[in-house]
Amino acid sequence: MTDMRRPYGGVSAEDRTAKRRAALLDAGLVVIGRDGVGSCSIEAVCAQAELGKRYFYESFTDRDAFLLELVDRLFADIRSRMGEDLAEFSDRAERSRAVVRTLVEVLSGDQRRARLYAESAGHPVLARRRAQAITEYTEFVADHVLPVSDLPAVERHLATRILVSGTTDLVTSWLSGEVQATKDEIVQAIIAIGLSTS
C-alpha cells in the first residue's frame, strides 16, 4: 500500500494538507466577498480553490466549521493588532483611538472580510460566535482600554457592553452601506462615546 504521508515532490504530507487548507480558506473569502456568506457553499469554495471536496473534508467537518474558522481568524487578527497598538500608548484617549482605528481599518481594508463581518449576524452559527465575541471584547475594552472609574463594577461593565455592542452595530451598518460616513467620522464618533464611558 502506498504511504499517503510520504513526501511528494519534496513536500511532506502535512505541508500539502496545510497548503490545501490555506487555499480553501482564501477561496472562502473570495466567495464571500463576491457572493456573500449565504452563497459560501462547500461546492463554491472547492470550485474557487480548484480542489476536490475530499480535500475540504480533510480539514473541515462541515460548512459551519469552515465559516467559524474564517470568522475566528478575523477576530483573532483584530485582537492581535489591537494588542500591538495598545502596547504603544498609555493615555486613555490614545488607547481608545488606537483600538477603534484598528477595528475600522482591518475591516475597511479588505472587502471580503468586511462582508463576512457584516453578514455574520444573519447566519445562526456565526451569530452565536459574534455574540460571544461581543462578550470577549467587552472584557477586553474594560480591562485594557477604559480606565478604572468611580462607577460600580456592574455599571461599568454594562456601560462597556453598550459601547461594544453599539460599535458592532454601527460598523456593521457602515460596512453594509446603511450608514453614510467617512472612515474618520466613524472612528471619531465611536471614540467620543467611548471617552464618555467611565
MARKOLGU-382090 format. One record per residue: residue number from 0; chain; x, y, z negated of N, C-alpha, C in turn. Coordinates in Angstrom, 3 decimals. Layout:
N
<NUM; A; <X; Y; Z>; <X; Y; Z>; <X; Y; Z>>;
...
***
This chain:
198
<0; A; <0.845; -1.193; 0.000>; <0.000; 0.000; 0.000>; <0.883; 1.246; 0.000>>;
<1; A; <0.471; 2.252; 0.766>; <1.245; 3.489; 0.849>; <1.088; 4.276; -0.434>>;
<2; A; <2.199; 4.802; -0.935>; <2.168; 5.630; -2.139>; <1.754; 7.043; -1.752>>;
<3; A; <0.495; 7.425; -2.121>; <-0.030; 8.728; -1.748>; <0.668; 9.868; -2.481>>;
<4; A; <1.461; 9.525; -3.495>; <2.113; 10.569; -4.274>; <3.552; 10.825; -3.813>>;
<5; A; <3.994; 10.078; -2.802>; <5.367; 10.255; -2.342>; <5.513; 11.576; -1.589>>;
<6; A; <6.725; 12.125; -1.537>; <6.956; 13.366; -0.797>; <6.638; 13.184; 0.675>>;
<7; A; <6.108; 14.211; 1.282>; <5.815; 14.199; 2.711>; <6.390; 15.484; 3.296>>;
<8; A; <7.332; 15.324; 4.222>; <7.985; 16.497; 4.791>; <8.757; 17.275; 3.739>>;
<9; A; <9.228; 16.556; 2.703>; <9.981; 17.223; 1.648>; <9.118; 17.904; 0.598>>;
<10; A; <7.791; 17.771; 0.701>; <6.873; 18.416; -0.245>; <6.186; 17.339; -1.073>>;
<11; A; <6.209; 17.482; -2.383>; <5.605; 16.476; -3.252>; <4.088; 16.477; -3.124>>;
<12; A; <3.472; 15.375; -3.540>; <2.013; 15.269; -3.502>; <1.370; 16.345; -4.369>>;
<13; A; <1.973; 16.617; -5.518>; <1.433; 17.634; -6.419>; <1.462; 19.011; -5.761>>;
<14; A; <2.550; 19.310; -5.072>; <2.659; 20.606; -4.406>; <1.674; 20.720; -3.248>>;
<15; A; <1.461; 19.626; -2.537>; <0.489; 19.652; -1.435>; <-0.921; 19.878; -1.976>>;
<16; A; <-1.224; 19.225; -3.096>; <-2.544; 19.416; -3.718>; <-2.715; 20.861; -4.171>>;
<17; A; <-1.680; 21.411; -4.792>; <-1.744; 22.794; -5.264>; <-1.912; 23.763; -4.096>>;
<18; A; <-1.237; 23.477; -3.000>; <-1.349; 24.344; -1.822>; <-2.758; 24.296; -1.246>>;
<19; A; <-3.339; 23.093; -1.175>; <-4.709; 22.979; -0.671>; <-5.695; 23.671; -1.602>>;
<20; A; <-5.471; 23.543; -2.910>; <-6.359; 24.189; -3.891>; <-6.318; 25.704; -3.720>>;
<21; A; <-5.127; 26.245; -3.571>; <-4.976; 27.688; -3.380>; <-5.647; 28.139; -2.086>>;
<22; A; <-5.525; 27.316; -1.040>; <-6.146; 27.651; 0.247>; <-7.670; 27.668; 0.126>>;
<23; A; <-8.215; 26.731; -0.639>; <-9.659; 26.682; -0.838>; <-10.151; 27.902; -1.619>>;
<24; A; <-9.413; 28.271; -2.670>; <-9.804; 29.438; -3.463>; <-9.755; 30.711; -2.629>>;
<25; A; <-8.726; 30.846; -1.814>; <-8.635; 32.019; -0.947>; <-9.767; 32.009; 0.073>>;
<26; A; <-10.071; 30.825; 0.602>; <-11.171; 30.706; 1.558>; <-12.501; 31.081; 0.906>>;
<27; A; <-12.667; 30.707; -0.355>; <-13.890; 31.057; -1.076>; <-14.077; 32.559; -1.169>>;
<28; A; <-12.997; 33.282; -1.430>; <-13.084; 34.740; -1.487>; <-13.438; 35.323; -0.124>>;
<29; A; <-12.878; 34.740; 0.923>; <-13.188; 35.216; 2.273>; <-14.674; 35.033; 2.565>>;
<30; A; <-15.203; 33.850; 2.230>; <-16.620; 33.563; 2.474>; <-17.503; 34.509; 1.665>>;
<31; A; <-17.165; 34.711; 0.400>; <-17.951; 35.610; -0.453>; <-17.885; 37.033; 0.065>>;
<32; A; <-16.707; 37.490; 0.430>; <-16.571; 38.846; 0.941>; <-17.367; 39.062; 2.216>>;
<33; A; <-17.463; 38.035; 3.017>; <-18.157; 38.137; 4.307>; <-19.662; 37.890; 4.189>>;
<34; A; <-20.031; 36.853; 3.406>; <-21.423; 36.400; 3.399>; <-22.114; 36.462; 2.039>>;
<35; A; <-21.363; 36.654; 0.959>; <-21.966; 36.723; -0.360>; <-21.849; 35.425; -1.143>>;
<36; A; <-22.069; 35.526; -2.446>; <-21.954; 34.365; -3.333>; <-22.951; 33.278; -2.952>>;
<37; A; <-24.163; 33.672; -2.609>; <-25.192; 32.699; -2.271>; <-24.853; 31.831; -1.070>>;
<38; A; <-24.000; 32.346; -0.187>; <-23.620; 31.600; 1.021>; <-22.301; 30.853; 0.862>>;
<39; A; <-21.748; 30.892; -0.339>; <-20.456; 30.239; -0.564>; <-20.680; 28.757; -0.866>>;
<40; A; <-20.964; 27.992; 0.181>; <-21.184; 26.562; 0.041>; <-19.863; 25.815; 0.197>>;
<41; A; <-19.854; 24.575; -0.223>; <-18.662; 23.742; -0.065>; <-18.301; 23.624; 1.418>>;
<42; A; <-19.324; 23.454; 2.241>; <-19.086; 23.329; 3.685>; <-18.453; 24.599; 4.250>>;
<43; A; <-18.952; 25.759; 3.842>; <-18.427; 27.020; 4.359>; <-16.984; 27.234; 3.916>>;
<44; A; <-16.700; 26.878; 2.667>; <-15.341; 27.047; 2.142>; <-14.368; 26.122; 2.868>>;
<45; A; <-14.768; 24.875; 3.041>; <-13.883; 23.920; 3.719>; <-13.655; 24.313; 5.173>>;
<46; A; <-14.689; 24.821; 5.827>; <-14.535; 25.255; 7.217>; <-13.574; 26.433; 7.298>>;
<47; A; <-13.706; 27.372; 6.366>; <-12.822; 28.530; 6.355>; <-11.378; 28.116; 6.084>>;
<48; A; <-11.197; 27.161; 5.179>; <-9.853; 26.700; 4.826>; <-9.301; 25.696; 5.832>>;
<49; A; <-10.171; 25.204; 6.725>; <-9.801; 24.176; 7.697>; <-9.296; 22.913; 6.987>>;
<50; A; <-10.086; 22.518; 5.967>; <-9.783; 21.319; 5.197>; <-11.041; 20.468; 5.082>>;
<51; A; <-10.866; 19.171; 5.002>; <-11.995; 18.277; 4.829>; <-12.559; 18.372; 3.419>>;
<52; A; <-13.824; 17.964; 3.269>; <-14.485; 18.059; 1.970>; <-13.798; 17.203; 0.914>>;
<53; A; <-13.132; 16.144; 1.331>; <-12.465; 15.294; 0.337>; <-11.378; 16.075; -0.401>>;
<54; A; <-10.813; 17.058; 0.274>; <-9.791; 17.876; -0.382>; <-10.420; 18.861; -1.368>>;
<55; A; <-11.663; 19.253; -1.099>; <-12.378; 20.099; -2.061>; <-12.569; 19.324; -3.363>>;
<56; A; <-13.067; 18.096; -3.236>; <-13.348; 17.289; -4.430>; <-12.067; 16.773; -5.091>>;
<57; A; <-10.965; 16.930; -4.433>; <-9.678; 16.607; -5.031>; <-9.362; 17.579; -6.173>>;
<58; A; <-9.875; 18.812; -6.066>; <-9.560; 19.847; -7.055>; <-10.759; 20.345; -7.858>>;
<59; A; <-11.984; 20.186; -7.316>; <-13.167; 20.741; -7.972>; <-14.288; 19.704; -8.010>>;
<60; A; <-15.006; 19.662; -9.121>; <-16.073; 18.676; -9.252>; <-17.293; 19.030; -8.409>>;
<61; A; <-17.572; 20.341; -8.296>; <-18.731; 20.773; -7.520>; <-18.619; 22.269; -7.211>>;
<62; A; <-19.621; 22.817; -6.569>; <-19.622; 24.230; -6.174>; <-19.570; 25.158; -7.380>>;
<63; A; <-20.330; 24.828; -8.430>; <-20.347; 25.687; -9.609>; <-18.961; 25.772; -10.250>>;
<64; A; <-18.276; 24.639; -10.333>; <-16.933; 24.638; -10.911>; <-15.990; 25.499; -10.068>>;
<65; A; <-16.172; 25.447; -8.770>; <-15.358; 26.248; -7.862>; <-15.612; 27.739; -8.078>>;
<66; A; <-16.880; 28.138; -8.140>; <-17.218; 29.545; -8.340>; <-16.752; 30.032; -9.706>>;
<67; A; <-16.868; 29.181; -10.715>; <-16.393; 29.560; -12.046>; <-14.884; 29.790; -12.042>>;
<68; A; <-14.165; 28.978; -11.296>; <-12.720; 29.171; -11.197>; <-12.398; 30.520; -10.562>>;
<69; A; <-13.132; 30.885; -9.537>; <-12.908; 32.177; -8.884>; <-13.166; 33.339; -9.846>>;
<70; A; <-14.276; 33.276; -10.570>; <-14.610; 34.391; -11.457>; <-13.703; 34.407; -12.686>>;
<71; A; <-13.293; 33.234; -13.159>; <-12.368; 33.179; -14.290>; <-11.015; 33.773; -13.913>>;
<72; A; <-10.564; 33.504; -12.692>; <-9.308; 34.078; -12.226>; <-9.411; 35.598; -12.133>>;
<73; A; <-10.561; 36.086; -11.715>; <-10.771; 37.535; -11.639>; <-10.729; 38.162; -13.029>>;
<74; A; <-11.473; 37.594; -13.973>; <-11.489; 38.140; -15.334>; <-10.102; 38.073; -15.974>>;
<75; A; <-9.397; 36.986; -15.737>; <-8.056; 36.839; -16.314>; <-7.103; 37.874; -15.740>>;
<76; A; <-7.226; 38.149; -14.457>; <-6.373; 39.146; -13.822>; <-6.649; 40.529; -14.392>>;
<77; A; <-7.919; 40.856; -14.562>; <-8.284; 42.155; -15.129>; <-7.730; 42.295; -16.540>>;
<78; A; <-7.929; 41.256; -17.355>; <-7.432; 41.309; -18.738>; <-5.914; 41.441; -18.775>>;
<79; A; <-5.228; 40.694; -17.929>; <-3.769; 40.745; -17.899>; <-3.275; 42.144; -17.537>>;
<80; A; <-3.886; 42.730; -16.522>; <-3.467; 44.075; -16.103>; <-3.797; 45.120; -17.165>>;
<81; A; <-4.933; 44.942; -17.820>; <-5.280; 45.867; -18.904>; <-4.253; 45.783; -20.024>>;
<82; A; <-3.855; 44.561; -20.367>; <-2.855; 44.377; -21.420>; <-1.541; 45.043; -21.071>>;
<83; A; <-1.127; 44.935; -19.816>; <0.117; 45.566; -19.374>; <0.006; 47.082; -19.473>>;
<84; A; <-1.141; 47.629; -19.076>; <-1.318; 49.078; -19.114>; <-1.386; 49.598; -20.552>>;
<85; A; <-2.053; 48.849; -21.421>; <-2.183; 49.290; -22.808>; <-0.839; 49.349; -23.514>>;
<86; A; <0.077; 48.495; -23.114>; <1.398; 48.470; -23.755>; <2.154; 49.770; -23.557>>;
<87; A; <1.744; 50.572; -22.578>; <2.443; 51.815; -22.266>; <1.920; 53.010; -23.057>>;
<88; A; <0.758; 52.852; -23.693>; <0.127; 54.014; -24.340>; <-0.254; 53.733; -25.795>>;
<89; A; <-0.239; 54.774; -26.588>; <-0.706; 54.674; -27.970>; <-1.875; 55.617; -28.216>>;
<90; A; <-1.974; 56.682; -27.421>; <-3.054; 57.652; -27.560>; <-4.382; 57.040; -27.126>>;
<91; A; <-5.417; 57.302; -27.876>; <-6.734; 56.708; -27.613>; <-7.260; 57.067; -26.231>>;
<92; A; <-7.157; 58.345; -25.877>; <-7.668; 58.783; -24.579>; <-6.898; 58.126; -23.439>>;
<93; A; <-5.594; 58.029; -23.587>; <-4.775; 57.412; -22.541>; <-5.076; 55.924; -22.416>>;
<94; A; <-5.273; 55.262; -23.550>; <-5.588; 53.831; -23.527>; <-6.954; 53.593; -22.888>>;
<95; A; <-7.922; 54.439; -23.213>; <-9.247; 54.318; -22.617>; <-9.177; 54.520; -21.113>>;
<96; A; <-8.450; 55.550; -20.703>; <-8.321; 55.850; -19.277>; <-7.631; 54.696; -18.544>>;
<97; A; <-6.596; 54.127; -19.147>; <-5.852; 53.041; -18.514>; <-6.736; 51.815; -18.307>>;
<98; A; <-7.519; 51.461; -19.320>; <-8.378; 50.279; -19.242>; <-9.461; 50.456; -18.179>>;
<99; A; <-10.098; 51.607; -18.196>; <-11.182; 51.851; -17.237>; <-10.640; 51.918; -15.815>>;
<100; A; <-9.551; 52.632; -15.633>; <-8.988; 52.754; -14.289>; <-8.538; 51.387; -13.757>>;
<101; A; <-7.989; 50.560; -14.627>; <-7.586; 49.217; -14.205>; <-8.789; 48.425; -13.703>>;
<102; A; <-9.874; 48.438; -14.467>; <-11.080; 47.720; -14.062>; <-11.574; 48.192; -12.700>>;
<103; A; <-11.697; 49.498; -12.547>; <-12.242; 50.056; -11.310>; <-11.306; 49.812; -10.131>>;
<104; A; <-10.014; 49.961; -10.351>; <-9.071; 49.792; -9.246>; <-8.939; 48.334; -8.810>>;
<105; A; <-8.956; 47.410; -9.761>; <-8.876; 45.993; -9.390>; <-10.067; 45.617; -8.513>>;
<106; A; <-11.252; 46.077; -8.895>; <-12.455; 45.703; -8.155>; <-12.590; 46.462; -6.840>>;
<107; A; <-12.316; 47.754; -6.863>; <-12.471; 48.531; -5.628>; <-11.350; 48.246; -4.637>>;
<108; A; <-10.268; 47.627; -5.121>; <-9.133; 47.346; -4.247>; <-9.283; 46.082; -3.425>>;
<109; A; <-10.301; 45.277; -3.697>; <-10.495; 44.028; -2.960>; <-11.994; 43.800; -2.812>>;
<110; A; <-12.511; 44.036; -1.627>; <-13.947; 43.948; -1.379>; <-14.493; 42.560; -1.665>>;
<111; A; <-13.662; 41.541; -1.481>; <-14.097; 40.172; -1.732>; <-14.363; 39.958; -3.218>>;
<112; A; <-13.428; 40.382; -4.048>; <-13.592; 40.217; -5.494>; <-14.674; 41.153; -6.028>>;
<113; A; <-14.795; 42.311; -5.417>; <-15.848; 43.242; -5.823>; <-17.222; 42.613; -5.612>>;
<114; A; <-17.388; 41.932; -4.489>; <-18.682; 41.299; -4.211>; <-18.926; 40.129; -5.158>>;
<115; A; <-17.890; 39.378; -5.464>; <-18.016; 38.293; -6.439>; <-18.478; 38.845; -7.776>>;
<116; A; <-17.855; 39.928; -8.222>; <-18.189; 40.560; -9.500>; <-19.628; 41.075; -9.480>>;
<117; A; <-19.984; 41.790; -8.408>; <-21.303; 42.413; -8.337>; <-22.426; 41.395; -8.232>>;
<118; A; <-22.194; 40.285; -7.517>; <-23.257; 39.314; -7.285>; <-23.285; 38.188; -8.310>>;
<119; A; <-22.327; 38.170; -9.227>; <-22.281; 37.085; -10.207>; <-23.507; 37.065; -11.113>>;
<120; A; <-24.110; 38.231; -11.335>; <-25.288; 38.288; -12.204>; <-26.468; 37.525; -11.620>>;
<121; A; <-26.486; 37.332; -10.307>; <-27.596; 36.654; -9.671>; <-27.436; 35.151; -9.538>>;
<122; A; <-26.310; 34.624; -10.007>; <-26.053; 33.186; -9.944>; <-26.119; 32.636; -11.363>>;
<123; A; <-26.975; 31.640; -11.644>; <-27.182; 31.177; -13.027>; <-25.900; 30.852; -13.793>>;
<124; A; <-25.010; 30.069; -13.206>; <-23.781; 29.674; -13.898>; <-22.855; 30.874; -14.083>>;
<125; A; <-22.710; 31.672; -13.055>; <-21.834; 32.842; -13.150>; <-22.423; 33.898; -14.082>>;
<126; A; <-23.743; 33.983; -14.135>; <-24.378; 34.946; -15.037>; <-24.060; 34.610; -16.490>>;
<127; A; <-24.040; 33.323; -16.820>; <-23.694; 32.922; -18.183>; <-22.228; 33.259; -18.482>>;
<128; A; <-21.364; 33.033; -17.496>; <-19.949; 33.366; -17.684>; <-19.760; 34.870; -17.797>>;
<129; A; <-20.541; 35.627; -17.061>; <-20.496; 37.089; -17.117>; <-20.909; 37.587; -18.501>>;
<130; A; <-21.962; 36.979; -19.058>; <-22.413; 37.349; -20.395>; <-21.330; 37.038; -21.431>>;
<131; A; <-20.675; 35.891; -21.265>; <-19.570; 35.535; -22.154>; <-18.435; 36.542; -22.029>>;
<132; A; <-18.158; 36.978; -20.811>; <-17.090; 37.954; -20.581>; <-17.406; 39.282; -21.250>>;
<133; A; <-18.672; 39.674; -21.252>; <-19.061; 40.923; -21.915>; <-18.747; 40.834; -23.402>>;
<134; A; <-19.026; 39.682; -24.004>; <-18.698; 39.490; -25.422>; <-17.190; 39.560; -25.632>>;
<135; A; <-16.435; 38.907; -24.761>; <-14.978; 38.907; -24.886>; <-14.399; 40.308; -24.715>>;
<136; A; <-14.912; 41.054; -23.752>; <-14.404; 42.407; -23.514>; <-14.842; 43.366; -24.621>>;
<137; A; <-15.995; 43.099; -25.227>; <-16.414; 43.919; -26.371>; <-15.388; 43.801; -27.491>>;
<138; A; <-14.973; 42.580; -27.792>; <-13.962; 42.357; -28.832>; <-12.619; 42.962; -28.430>>;
<139; A; <-12.265; 42.822; -27.158>; <-11.002; 43.367; -26.656>; <-10.970; 44.883; -26.794>>;
<140; A; <-12.032; 45.540; -26.358>; <-12.091; 47.008; -26.426>; <-12.104; 47.479; -27.870>>;
<141; A; <-12.883; 46.812; -28.710>; <-12.958; 47.210; -30.125>; <-11.611; 47.056; -30.822>>;
<142; A; <-10.872; 46.010; -30.475>; <-9.604; 45.720; -31.158>; <-8.412; 46.476; -30.592>>;
<143; A; <-8.423; 46.739; -29.285>; <-7.212; 47.260; -28.647>; <-7.340; 48.630; -27.998>>;
<144; A; <-8.564; 49.125; -27.860>; <-8.728; 50.406; -27.172>; <-9.270; 51.483; -28.106>>;
<145; A; <-10.399; 51.201; -28.735>; <-11.004; 52.186; -29.612>; <-10.360; 52.141; -30.997>>;
<146; A; <-10.205; 53.285; -31.629>; <-9.562; 53.322; -32.951>; <-10.508; 52.887; -34.051>>;
<147; A; <-9.927; 52.576; -35.187>; <-10.746; 52.306; -36.358>; <-11.486; 53.589; -36.707>>;
<148; A; <-12.766; 53.478; -36.960>; <-13.563; 54.677; -37.226>; <-14.261; 54.566; -38.564>>;
<149; A; <-15.036; 55.626; -38.866>; <-15.791; 55.643; -40.114>; <-17.104; 54.875; -39.995>>;
<150; A; <-17.421; 54.436; -38.801>; <-18.654; 53.677; -38.621>; <-18.547; 52.321; -39.315>>;
<151; A; <-19.640; 51.836; -39.894>; <-19.638; 50.471; -40.427>; <-19.307; 49.489; -39.306>>;
<152; A; <-18.731; 48.358; -39.657>; <-18.267; 47.389; -38.664>; <-19.372; 46.973; -37.693>>;
<153; A; <-20.582; 46.727; -38.239>; <-21.684; 46.288; -37.373>; <-22.047; 47.371; -36.373>>;
<154; A; <-22.134; 48.607; -36.817>; <-22.485; 49.712; -35.919>; <-21.402; 49.917; -34.865>>;
<155; A; <-20.164; 49.779; -35.271>; <-19.064; 49.965; -34.322>; <-19.088; 48.872; -33.259>>;
<156; A; <-19.370; 47.649; -33.684>; <-19.452; 46.553; -32.722>; <-20.602; 46.774; -31.749>>;
<157; A; <-21.749; 47.197; -32.256>; <-22.900; 47.418; -31.397>; <-22.640; 48.557; -30.413>>;
<158; A; <-21.997; 49.627; -30.891>; <-21.681; 50.753; -30.010>; <-20.721; 50.322; -28.908>>;
<159; A; <-19.750; 49.485; -29.263>; <-18.794; 48.991; -28.272>; <-19.489; 48.066; -27.288>>;
<160; A; <-20.412; 47.271; -27.777>; <-21.172; 46.370; -26.902>; <-21.977; 47.184; -25.884>>;
<161; A; <-22.593; 48.246; -26.331>; <-23.352; 49.109; -25.414>; <-22.423; 49.704; -24.362>>;
<162; A; <-21.243; 50.125; -24.791>; <-20.268; 50.700; -23.865>; <-19.844; 49.685; -22.808>>;
<163; A; <-19.506; 48.478; -23.226>; <-19.041; 47.455; -22.288>; <-20.173; 47.010; -21.356>>;
<164; A; <-21.361; 46.800; -21.906>; <-22.500; 46.393; -21.071>; <-22.862; 47.486; -20.082>>;
<165; A; <-22.864; 48.727; -20.557>; <-23.176; 49.850; -19.677>; <-22.141; 50.012; -18.575>>;
<166; A; <-20.880; 49.814; -18.928>; <-19.808; 49.895; -17.932>; <-19.984; 48.805; -16.876>>;
<167; A; <-20.302; 47.599; -17.328>; <-20.523; 46.491; -16.399>; <-21.649; 46.809; -15.427>>;
<168; A; <-22.752; 47.334; -15.953>; <-23.898; 47.664; -15.105>; <-23.561; 48.794; -14.139>>;
<169; A; <-22.887; 49.830; -14.623>; <-22.551; 50.974; -13.771>; <-21.602; 50.564; -12.653>>;
<170; A; <-20.557; 49.833; -12.999>; <-19.586; 49.418; -11.983>; <-20.233; 48.478; -10.971>>;
<171; A; <-21.095; 47.582; -11.436>; <-21.803; 46.684; -10.525>; <-22.675; 47.472; -9.559>>;
<172; A; <-23.416; 48.437; -10.084>; <-24.290; 49.258; -9.242>; <-23.481; 50.099; -8.258>>;
<173; A; <-22.328; 50.571; -8.700>; <-21.457; 51.364; -7.821>; <-20.883; 50.507; -6.698>>;
<174; A; <-20.431; 49.307; -7.042>; <-19.856; 48.419; -6.040>; <-20.893; 47.985; -5.001>>;
<175; A; <-22.145; 47.835; -5.436>; <-23.192; 47.400; -4.520>; <-23.808; 48.558; -3.743>>;
<176; A; <-23.361; 49.776; -4.033>; <-23.843; 50.938; -3.287>; <-25.074; 51.604; -3.861>>;
<177; A; <-25.578; 51.119; -4.992>; <-26.757; 51.716; -5.600>; <-26.437; 53.060; -6.246>>;
<178; A; <-25.236; 53.200; -6.748>; <-24.782; 54.449; -7.360>; <-23.781; 55.101; -6.414>>;
<179; A; <-24.042; 56.345; -6.061>; <-23.170; 57.084; -5.157>; <-22.248; 57.975; -5.981>>;
<180; A; <-20.971; 57.664; -5.999>; <-19.984; 58.449; -6.744>; <-18.601; 58.049; -6.264>>;
<181; A; <-17.632; 58.922; -6.495>; <-16.260; 58.571; -6.154>; <-15.677; 57.698; -7.255>>;
<182; A; <-14.571; 57.073; -6.955>; <-13.908; 56.245; -7.962>; <-13.545; 57.074; -9.183>>;
<183; A; <-13.010; 58.266; -8.966>; <-12.629; 59.123; -10.089>; <-13.833; 59.533; -10.922>>;
<184; A; <-14.965; 59.783; -10.268>; <-16.170; 60.162; -11.014>; <-16.659; 59.007; -11.878>>;
<185; A; <-16.584; 57.800; -11.371>; <-16.976; 56.623; -12.150>; <-16.062; 56.482; -13.363>>;
<186; A; <-14.763; 56.589; -13.128>; <-13.786; 56.463; -14.216>; <-14.031; 57.524; -15.284>>;
<187; A; <-14.188; 58.767; -14.881>; <-14.375; 59.859; -15.836>; <-15.664; 59.705; -16.633>>;
<188; A; <-16.728; 59.233; -15.985>; <-17.996; 59.064; -16.691>; <-17.873; 58.007; -17.782>>;
<189; A; <-17.220; 56.911; -17.468>; <-17.058; 55.832; -18.452>; <-16.166; 56.285; -19.597>>;
<190; A; <-15.079; 56.981; -19.266>; <-14.160; 57.444; -20.296>; <-14.857; 58.415; -21.249>>;
<191; A; <-15.649; 59.326; -20.699>; <-16.341; 60.304; -21.524>; <-17.247; 59.638; -22.554>>;
<192; A; <-17.935; 58.582; -22.124>; <-18.805; 57.865; -23.047>; <-17.946; 57.071; -24.052>>;
<193; A; <-16.883; 56.466; -23.560>; <-16.017; 55.677; -24.444>; <-15.394; 56.504; -25.546>>;
<194; A; <-14.982; 57.707; -25.221>; <-14.334; 58.557; -26.225>; <-15.316; 59.057; -27.280>>;
<195; A; <-16.611; 58.962; -26.970>; <-17.621; 59.363; -27.970>; <-18.047; 58.174; -28.826>>;
<196; A; <-17.499; 57.005; -28.529>; <-17.860; 55.783; -29.260>; <-16.848; 55.529; -30.357>>;
<197; A; <-17.103; 55.975; -31.522>; <-16.200; 55.742; -32.658>; <-16.919; 56.036; -33.955>>;
***
